[in-house]
Amino acid sequence: MRNRKIQTAAMLRSKMVDFKQFAITLLCVGSFFYLGTILPSGDKAIIDTYVYMGATITFLGISIVFFSLSKKYKKILAEMDDQDSLKQ
């Protein structure tokens, strides 16, 4: 029973870290697309601006989802630690 909780906690911790890394990566990519939108270019068509803004919103939205998933797993881990500390 104790070994199973340790494995579950390790799995949740790794998911939390992975989701946070995915979110940070997507945040960086979204930022670069936003820079492509605001930097002036002589031959940039209006459709290019729309595509860059769409990509920016998509990447930032997915990043927010991954940050919220990471936060969810962090809360679950905190609850597991609280339960373990109460039992001891």
N, CA, C and O atoms as CSV, one atom per row, in Angstrom:
chain,resi,resn,atom,element,x,y,z
A,1,MET,N,N,0.823,-1.196,0.000
A,1,MET,CA,C,0.000,0.000,0.000
A,1,MET,C,C,0.867,1.259,0.000
A,1,MET,O,O,0.616,2.192,-0.763
A,2,ARG,N,N,1.866,1.280,0.842
A,2,ARG,CA,C,2.753,2.440,0.940
A,2,ARG,C,C,3.550,2.610,-0.360
A,2,ARG,O,O,3.761,3.729,-0.828
A,3,ASN,N,N,3.991,1.478,-0.934
A,3,ASN,CA,C,4.767,1.519,-2.171
A,3,ASN,C,C,3.914,2.069,-3.320
A,3,ASN,O,O,4.405,2.807,-4.174
A,4,ARG,N,N,2.639,1.699,-3.325
A,4,ARG,CA,C,1.740,2.170,-4.373
A,4,ARG,C,C,1.543,3.693,-4.283
A,4,ARG,O,O,1.490,4.372,-5.308
A,5,LYS,N,N,1.435,4.216,-3.077
A,5,LYS,CA,C,1.290,5.670,-2.909
A,5,LYS,C,C,2.541,6.399,-3.365
A,5,LYS,O,O,2.462,7.475,-3.959
A,6,ILE,N,N,3.684,5.814,-3.088
A,6,ILE,CA,C,4.941,6.437,-3.519
A,6,ILE,C,C,5.020,6.463,-5.039
A,6,ILE,O,O,5.444,7.459,-5.625
A,7,GLN,N,N,4.608,5.360,-5.686
A,7,GLN,CA,C,4.618,5.317,-7.148
A,7,GLN,C,C,3.629,6.319,-7.735
A,7,GLN,O,O,3.925,6.990,-8.724
A,8,THR,N,N,2.457,6.413,-7.121
A,8,THR,CA,C,1.458,7.374,-7.594
A,8,THR,C,C,1.961,8.809,-7.434
A,8,THR,O,O,1.795,9.633,-8.333
A,9,ALA,N,N,2.567,9.099,-6.304
A,9,ALA,CA,C,3.100,10.443,-6.079
A,9,ALA,C,C,4.208,10.765,-7.081
A,9,ALA,O,O,4.280,11.882,-7.593
A,10,ALA,N,N,5.061,9.792,-7.356
A,10,ALA,CA,C,6.141,10.019,-8.328
A,10,ALA,C,C,5.573,10.260,-9.722
A,10,ALA,O,O,6.067,11.116,-10.457
A,11,MET,N,N,4.533,9.504,-10.088
A,11,MET,CA,C,3.917,9.679,-11.396
A,11,MET,C,C,3.257,11.058,-11.500
A,11,MET,O,O,3.395,11.740,-12.515
A,12,LEU,N,N,2.543,11.463,-10.448
A,12,LEU,CA,C,1.896,12.773,-10.462
A,12,LEU,C,C,2.911,13.906,-10.500
A,12,LEU,O,O,2.702,14.913,-11.176
A,13,ARG,N,N,4.006,13.739,-9.776
A,13,ARG,CA,C,5.059,14.765,-9.776
A,13,ARG,C,C,5.687,14.899,-11.163
A,13,ARG,O,O,5.956,16.008,-11.623
A,14,SER,N,N,5.919,13.757,-11.831
A,14,SER,CA,C,6.512,13.834,-13.167
A,14,SER,C,C,5.539,14.459,-14.164
A,14,SER,O,O,5.956,15.213,-15.043
A,15,LYS,N,N,4.232,14.149,-14.034
A,15,LYS,CA,C,3.247,14.789,-14.910
A,15,LYS,C,C,3.194,16.288,-14.671
A,15,LYS,O,O,3.102,17.070,-15.617
A,16,MET,N,N,3.252,16.691,-13.399
A,16,MET,CA,C,3.212,18.104,-13.063
A,16,MET,C,C,4.387,18.834,-13.712
A,16,MET,O,O,4.211,19.898,-14.306
A,17,VAL,N,N,5.573,18.265,-13.597
A,17,VAL,CA,C,6.769,18.883,-14.171
A,17,VAL,C,C,6.684,18.915,-15.700
A,17,VAL,O,O,7.029,19.919,-16.323
A,18,ASP,N,N,6.223,17.810,-16.301
A,18,ASP,CA,C,6.105,17.761,-17.755
A,18,ASP,C,C,5.122,18.804,-18.281
A,18,ASP,O,O,5.420,19.507,-19.247
A,19,PHE,N,N,3.957,18.907,-17.654
A,19,PHE,CA,C,2.974,19.880,-18.109
A,19,PHE,C,C,3.493,21.304,-17.961
A,19,PHE,O,O,3.214,22.160,-18.800
A,20,LYS,N,N,4.244,21.555,-16.900
A,20,LYS,CA,C,4.800,22.898,-16.717
A,20,LYS,C,C,5.848,23.195,-17.802
A,20,LYS,O,O,5.901,24.313,-18.315
A,21,GLN,N,N,6.672,22.213,-18.151
A,21,GLN,CA,C,7.665,22.412,-19.200
A,21,GLN,C,C,7.000,22.619,-20.563
A,21,GLN,O,O,7.431,23.466,-21.346
A,22,PHE,N,N,5.935,21.832,-20.847
A,22,PHE,CA,C,5.196,22.031,-22.094
A,22,PHE,C,C,4.612,23.434,-22.152
A,22,PHE,O,O,4.668,24.094,-23.190
A,23,ALA,N,N,4.054,23.886,-21.041
A,23,ALA,CA,C,3.430,25.209,-20.999
A,23,ALA,C,C,4.449,26.311,-21.227
A,23,ALA,O,O,4.177,27.267,-21.954
A,24,ILE,N,N,5.611,26.189,-20.618
A,24,ILE,CA,C,6.648,27.209,-20.798
A,24,ILE,C,C,7.141,27.222,-22.239
A,24,ILE,O,O,7.373,28.289,-22.809
A,25,THR,N,N,7.301,26.043,-22.830
A,25,THR,CA,C,7.735,25.965,-24.218
A,25,THR,C,C,6.708,26.599,-25.148
A,25,THR,O,O,7.066,27.364,-26.044
A,26,LEU,N,N,5.432,26.282,-24.939
A,26,LEU,CA,C,4.394,26.863,-25.782
A,26,LEU,C,C,4.275,28.368,-25.568
A,26,LEU,O,O,3.965,29.106,-26.503
A,27,LEU,N,N,4.515,28.816,-24.363
A,27,LEU,CA,C,4.503,30.257,-24.087
A,27,LEU,C,C,5.610,30.957,-24.871
A,27,LEU,O,O,5.395,32.038,-25.420
A,28,CYS,N,N,6.778,30.352,-24.925
A,28,CYS,CA,C,7.894,30.937,-25.696
A,28,CYS,C,C,7.582,30.957,-27.189
A,28,CYS,O,O,7.840,31.956,-27.862
A,29,VAL,N,N,7.034,29.876,-27.708
A,29,VAL,CA,C,6.707,29.821,-29.137
A,29,VAL,C,C,5.632,30.854,-29.474
A,29,VAL,O,O,5.719,31.540,-30.492
A,30,GLY,N,N,4.623,30.958,-28.614
A,30,GLY,CA,C,3.580,31.959,-28.828
A,30,GLY,C,C,4.130,33.370,-28.812
A,30,GLY,O,O,3.677,34.230,-29.568
A,31,SER,N,N,5.110,33.609,-27.946
A,31,SER,CA,C,5.738,34.932,-27.892
A,31,SER,C,C,6.472,35.255,-29.185
A,31,SER,O,O,6.435,36.392,-29.656
A,32,PHE,N,N,7.142,34.252,-29.765
A,32,PHE,CA,C,7.835,34.497,-31.027
A,32,PHE,C,C,6.856,34.776,-32.160
A,32,PHE,O,O,7.126,35.616,-33.018
A,33,PHE,N,N,5.723,34.081,-32.172
A,33,PHE,CA,C,4.715,34.394,-33.176
A,33,PHE,C,C,4.170,35.806,-32.983
A,33,PHE,O,O,3.905,36.506,-33.960
A,34,TYR,N,N,4.003,36.226,-31.737
A,34,TYR,CA,C,3.535,37.587,-31.476
A,34,TYR,C,C,4.560,38.605,-31.958
A,34,TYR,O,O,4.194,39.634,-32.526
A,35,LEU,N,N,5.842,38.325,-31.736
A,35,LEU,CA,C,6.880,39.228,-32.246
A,35,LEU,C,C,6.837,39.319,-33.764
A,35,LEU,O,O,7.073,40.386,-34.331
A,36,GLY,N,N,6.533,38.193,-34.431
A,36,GLY,CA,C,6.385,38.220,-35.884
A,36,GLY,C,C,5.224,39.089,-36.324
A,36,GLY,O,O,5.219,39.621,-37.434
A,37,THR,N,N,4.245,39.229,-35.454
A,37,THR,CA,C,3.087,40.067,-35.784
A,37,THR,C,C,3.409,41.548,-35.638
A,37,THR,O,O,3.024,42.352,-36.487
A,38,ILE,N,N,4.113,41.917,-34.564
A,38,ILE,CA,C,4.294,43.348,-34.293
A,38,ILE,C,C,5.515,43.952,-34.973
A,38,ILE,O,O,5.585,45.170,-35.135
A,39,LEU,N,N,6.482,43.124,-35.377
A,39,LEU,CA,C,7.652,43.673,-36.053
A,39,LEU,C,C,7.287,44.071,-37.483
A,39,LEU,O,O,6.630,43.310,-38.194
A,40,PRO,N,N,7.708,45.244,-37.896
A,40,PRO,CA,C,7.343,45.693,-39.244
A,40,PRO,C,C,8.128,44.934,-40.313
A,40,PRO,O,O,9.305,44.608,-40.154
A,41,SER,N,N,7.429,44.677,-41.385
A,41,SER,CA,C,8.053,44.022,-42.529
A,41,SER,C,C,7.456,44.643,-43.786
A,41,SER,O,O,6.260,44.928,-43.845
A,42,GLY,N,N,8.299,44.845,-44.780
A,42,GLY,CA,C,7.844,45.533,-45.983
A,42,GLY,C,C,6.874,44.728,-46.818
A,42,GLY,O,O,5.957,45.305,-47.403
A,43,ASP,N,N,7.037,43.435,-46.898
A,43,ASP,CA,C,6.205,42.642,-47.798
A,43,ASP,C,C,5.244,41.707,-47.056
A,43,ASP,O,O,4.847,40.665,-47.577
A,44,LYS,N,N,4.882,42.096,-45.840
A,44,LYS,CA,C,3.976,41.252,-45.061
A,44,LYS,C,C,2.533,41.568,-45.452
A,44,LYS,O,O,2.086,42.712,-45.368
A,45,ALA,N,N,1.820,40.532,-45.878
A,45,ALA,CA,C,0.413,40.703,-46.246
A,45,ALA,C,C,-0.454,40.642,-44.997
A,45,ALA,O,O,-0.005,40.202,-43.939
A,46,ILE,N,N,-1.688,41.083,-45.128
A,46,ILE,CA,C,-2.604,41.099,-43.994
A,46,ILE,C,C,-2.931,39.673,-43.548
A,46,ILE,O,O,-3.181,39.437,-42.366
A,47,ILE,N,N,-2.930,38.735,-44.474
A,47,ILE,CA,C,-3.219,37.341,-44.116
A,47,ILE,C,C,-2.112,36.772,-43.233
A,47,ILE,O,O,-2.369,35.949,-42.355
A,48,ASP,N,N,-0.878,37.218,-43.472
A,48,ASP,CA,C,0.232,36.777,-42.619
A,48,ASP,C,C,0.027,37.241,-41.175
A,48,ASP,O,O,0.287,36.494,-40.232
A,49,THR,N,N,-0.437,38.465,-41.018
A,49,THR,CA,C,-0.697,38.988,-39.673
A,49,THR,C,C,-1.779,38.174,-38.982
A,49,THR,O,O,-1.658,37.853,-37.800
A,50,TYR,N,N,-2.833,37.839,-39.712
A,50,TYR,CA,C,-3.908,37.028,-39.131
A,50,TYR,C,C,-3.433,35.626,-38.756
A,50,TYR,O,O,-3.828,35.082,-37.724
A,51,VAL,N,N,-2.590,35.055,-39.597
A,51,VAL,CA,C,-2.062,33.722,-39.300
A,51,VAL,C,C,-1.171,33.769,-38.061
A,51,VAL,O,O,-1.256,32.894,-37.199
A,52,TYR,N,N,-0.330,34.774,-37.972
A,52,TYR,CA,C,0.539,34.903,-36.789
A,52,TYR,C,C,-0.271,35.126,-35.514
A,52,TYR,O,O,0.031,34.548,-34.470
A,53,MET,N,N,-1.301,35.967,-35.606
A,53,MET,CA,C,-2.128,36.209,-34.418
A,53,MET,C,C,-2.917,34.961,-34.035
A,53,MET,O,O,-3.091,34.677,-32.850
A,54,GLY,N,N,-3.391,34.221,-35.021
A,54,GLY,CA,C,-4.096,32.968,-34.735
A,54,GLY,C,C,-3.173,31.961,-34.062
A,54,GLY,O,O,-3.566,31.288,-33.109
A,55,ALA,N,N,-1.951,31.862,-34.560
A,55,ALA,CA,C,-0.978,30.955,-33.950
A,55,ALA,C,C,-0.625,31.408,-32.536
A,55,ALA,O,O,-0.468,30.585,-31.635
A,56,THR,N,N,-0.503,32.713,-32.349
A,56,THR,CA,C,-0.201,33.248,-31.020
A,56,THR,C,C,-1.297,32.895,-30.029
A,56,THR,O,O,-1.019,32.418,-28.929
A,57,ILE,N,N,-2.530,33.129,-30.416
A,57,ILE,CA,C,-3.659,32.839,-29.519
A,57,ILE,C,C,-3.759,31.343,-29.244
A,57,ILE,O,O,-4.030,30.937,-28.114
A,58,THR,N,N,-3.543,30.531,-30.258
A,58,THR,CA,C,-3.609,29.079,-30.075
A,58,THR,C,C,-2.543,28.596,-29.109
A,58,THR,O,O,-2.844,27.868,-28.163
A,59,PHE,N,N,-1.308,28.992,-29.338
A,59,PHE,CA,C,-0.222,28.533,-28.473
A,59,PHE,C,C,-0.377,29.051,-27.045
A,59,PHE,O,O,-0.121,28.317,-26.091
A,60,LEU,N,N,-0.785,30.287,-26.892
A,60,LEU,CA,C,-0.981,30.826,-25.544
A,60,LEU,C,C,-2.157,30.157,-24.834
A,60,LEU,O,O,-2.110,29.938,-23.624
A,61,GLY,N,N,-3.214,29.832,-25.586
A,61,GLY,CA,C,-4.349,29.127,-24.997
A,61,GLY,C,C,-3.978,27.727,-24.531
A,61,GLY,O,O,-4.361,27.310,-23.438
A,62,ILE,N,N,-3.244,27.011,-25.350
A,62,ILE,CA,C,-2.804,25.671,-24.960
A,62,ILE,C,C,-1.842,25.760,-23.783
A,62,ILE,O,O,-1.848,24.896,-22.906
A,63,SER,N,N,-1.025,26.791,-23.763
A,63,SER,CA,C,-0.111,26.995,-22.636
A,63,SER,C,C,-0.886,27.196,-21.336
A,63,SER,O,O,-0.505,26.657,-20.296
A,64,ILE,N,N,-1.956,27.958,-21.389
A,64,ILE,CA,C,-2.787,28.175,-20.194
A,64,ILE,C,C,-3.401,26.861,-19.729
A,64,ILE,O,O,-3.464,26.596,-18.529
A,65,VAL,N,N,-3.853,26.038,-20.670
A,65,VAL,CA,C,-4.414,24.734,-20.308
A,65,VAL,C,C,-3.360,23.881,-19.604
A,65,VAL,O,O,-3.649,23.253,-18.586
A,66,PHE,N,N,-2.147,23.857,-20.138
A,66,PHE,CA,C,-1.095,23.054,-19.521
A,66,PHE,C,C,-0.693,23.594,-18.149
A,66,PHE,O,O,-0.401,22.814,-17.243
A,67,PHE,N,N,-0.676,24.916,-17.986
A,67,PHE,CA,C,-0.399,25.475,-16.655
A,67,PHE,C,C,-1.482,25.072,-15.657
A,67,PHE,O,O,-1.181,24.764,-14.504
A,68,SER,N,N,-2.737,25.073,-16.095
A,68,SER,CA,C,-3.816,24.683,-15.182
A,68,SER,C,C,-3.742,23.196,-14.840
A,68,SER,O,O,-4.035,22.815,-13.706
A,69,LEU,N,N,-3.356,22.351,-15.794
A,69,LEU,CA,C,-3.180,20.929,-15.491
A,69,LEU,C,C,-2.043,20.713,-14.501
A,69,LEU,O,O,-2.146,19.884,-13.597
A,70,SER,N,N,-0.971,21.455,-14.675
A,70,SER,CA,C,0.149,21.353,-13.741
A,70,SER,C,C,-0.279,21.772,-12.338
A,70,SER,O,O,0.104,21.147,-11.349
A,71,LYS,N,N,-1.069,22.826,-12.263
A,71,LYS,CA,C,-1.566,23.300,-10.969
A,71,LYS,C,C,-2.486,22.266,-10.331
A,71,LYS,O,O,-2.456,22.069,-9.117
A,72,LYS,N,N,-3.305,21.605,-11.150
A,72,LYS,CA,C,-4.208,20.565,-10.644
A,72,LYS,C,C,-3.422,19.416,-10.022
A,72,LYS,O,O,-3.760,18.944,-8.936
A,73,TYR,N,N,-2.372,18.964,-10.712
A,73,TYR,CA,C,-1.562,17.874,-10.173
A,73,TYR,C,C,-0.804,18.303,-8.926
A,73,TYR,O,O,-0.577,17.500,-8.021
A,74,LYS,N,N,-0.416,19.565,-8.881
A,74,LYS,CA,C,0.263,20.076,-7.686
A,74,LYS,C,C,-0.679,20.057,-6.484
A,74,LYS,O,O,-0.263,19.716,-5.377
A,75,LYS,N,N,-1.942,20.421,-6.696
A,75,LYS,CA,C,-2.925,20.375,-5.611
A,75,LYS,C,C,-3.150,18.942,-5.142
A,75,LYS,O,O,-3.246,18.687,-3.941
A,76,ILE,N,N,-3.235,18.016,-6.079
A,76,ILE,CA,C,-3.434,16.608,-5.711
A,76,ILE,C,C,-2.264,16.109,-4.885
A,76,ILE,O,O,-2.453,15.400,-3.897
A,77,LEU,N,N,-1.059,16.475,-5.286
A,77,LEU,CA,C,0.127,16.075,-4.520
A,77,LEU,C,C,0.118,16.682,-3.122
A,77,LEU,O,O,0.479,16.017,-2.151
A,78,ALA,N,N,-0.289,17.934,-3.019
A,78,ALA,CA,C,-0.349,18.583,-1.705
A,78,ALA,C,C,-1.376,17.888,-0.810
A,78,ALA,O,O,-1.137,17.704,0.384
A,79,GLU,N,N,-2.517,17.503,-1.382
A,79,GLU,CA,C,-3.522,16.782,-0.600
A,79,GLU,C,C,-3.017,15.423,-0.145
A,79,GLU,O,O,-3.291,14.988,0.973
A,80,MET,N,N,-2.275,14.757,-1.026
A,80,MET,CA,C,-1.715,13.456,-0.640
A,80,MET,C,C,-0.711,13.618,0.496
A,80,MET,O,O,-0.674,12.800,1.416
A,81,ASP,N,N,0.098,14.665,0.436
A,81,ASP,CA,C,1.074,14.914,1.500
A,81,ASP,C,C,0.384,15.271,2.813
A,81,ASP,O,O,0.826,14.867,3.888
A,82,ASP,N,N,-0.707,16.035,2.713
A,82,ASP,CA,C,-1.464,16.382,3.923
A,82,ASP,C,C,-2.076,15.144,4.565
A,82,ASP,O,O,-2.062,15.002,5.788
A,83,GLN,N,N,-2.608,14.259,3.749
A,83,GLN,CA,C,-3.202,13.040,4.279
A,83,GLN,C,C,-2.149,12.156,4.938
A,83,GLN,O,O,-2.395,11.556,5.984
A,84,ASP,N,N,-0.975,12.081,4.317
A,84,ASP,CA,C,0.101,11.277,4.901
A,84,ASP,C,C,0.580,11.863,6.220
A,84,ASP,O,O,0.870,11.132,7.167
A,85,SER,N,N,0.661,13.187,6.275
A,85,SER,CA,C,1.138,13.813,7.514
A,85,SER,C,C,0.104,13.682,8.633
A,85,SER,O,O,0.476,13.612,9.804
A,86,LEU,N,N,-1.176,13.648,8.296
A,86,LEU,CA,C,-2.210,13.482,9.312
A,86,LEU,C,C,-2.231,12.062,9.866
A,86,LEU,O,O,-2.554,11.856,11.036
A,87,LYS,N,N,-1.893,11.093,9.039
A,87,LYS,CA,C,-1.899,9.700,9.486
A,87,LYS,C,C,-0.726,9.395,10.403
A,87,LYS,O,O,-0.797,8.477,11.221
A,88,GLN,N,N,0.336,10.146,10.275
A,88,GLN,CA,C,1.531,9.858,11.082
A,88,GLN,C,C,1.475,10.519,12.383
A,88,GLN,O,O,2.398,10.382,13.186
